[in-house]
């Protein structure tokens, strides 16, 4: 009896200490055995008052959730909602310990409580068994689940070994998080060891979060919109035909009615060119406003047109997150195969070659008109009329030696390439055949492509045609 009394006192003391050290912002009604015990590490963040480090490893649960059906489950951190997801404990589930969460299709894993956490969030993920790759996103809500926004990049999961994905949290508000599986269909993924750490933002692994892509720096040196916003696009749903989207690794103006970009801008230097393989995870952009049509991987099937990248996969090989971003379907246009695979590919390779020679490159690409000729003939639209087939595809490239204060280094001798090609499968493979001037493209589109430069300089360089060079 004495030993039993001592043990009870010890367990009570441990429970009280851990409960005081870390409390979710919303009181939980879960039983004590599922409260915040050894799975929660108390560590306050100076930048986030009352922020704490919380780890959910999905080891403690009242009962195993063996069905994919929508249901709540209680774990150490609190109650989570599992939709098209279950707790997996088979030999083929990737997990640290006894079990993890397994998701399929468009599964979701949602916190049903709020907490203040630190600046770093890490999530372990892997493919289930021998399943193929899938993508998923982390979403955050500051109003108890009424509205969500995506946090940081889309993650692609491939391979059955658990890897960590890292995200930054710059909010000191009470938050709840939701993991959304976005692509991969029946391919399953495992999620384990979610940590909300009270650490400084500069402790984040930079391979996943290269700072120059912060959306706050889109107009700064090396920023995607350094040369200006060509059409004065805005991120307002009232501006549906000129809707500004910051995809982090590039920025675009999107047309709702055409379901393709008007233009896309991005910057390339050596830090963008790495060893990441082409992911080919074509998928809809689920962040588009509600009730907007979202093209998917099947939308171009049988059309005779390629899913033609604006910002190419080859320009974003520094990480899986960077490469994955280029496969969002609103980075695509219906492009004649020979235009995409020969003429355009040759120009893209030329640009990357310039970067490897010690330059940095700014690119603006777009399309206009309706009606192109693919391998199945001439079409104005595809996908039952939902996606416009452009008649012309253009690109403006600015090449300068590596350095800082890029706008101030543009002069009359700066190499600027302007190309305007027909969207036709009979196109010549040499992009030099389609050289024009920046002013020619501006006249055809109505855009102001280099508006950040002094008008006097624009009047000189925008009427010059590229004459070649290494």
Secondary structure, DSSP 8 states (H G I E B T S, - for coil): -HHHHHHHHHHHHHHHHHHHH---SS---S-GGGSSSTTEE----SSSTT-BEEEE-S---SS---S-SSEEEE-SS-EEEEEEEEEE-STTS--SSS-EEEEEEEEEEEESS-B-B-SEEEEEEEESTT---EEEEEEEESSTTSS-EEEEEEEEE-SSS-EEEEEE----S-BEEEEEEEE-TT--EEEEEEEEE---GGGS-TTT--GGG-GGGTTSTT-TTTT--TT--BS-GGGTTSEEEE-SS-EEEEETTTTEEEEEEEEE-GGG----------B--TTS-TT-----TTTTTTSSEEEEESS-GGG--SSHHHHHHTTBGGGEEEEEHHIIIIIIHHHHHHHHHHHHTTEEEEEEEEEESS-EEETTEEESEETTTTEE--SEEEEEEEEEES-S-TGGG--TT-EEEEEEEESBTT--S-GGGGB--HHHHHHHH---TTTTS-HHHHHHHTT-------
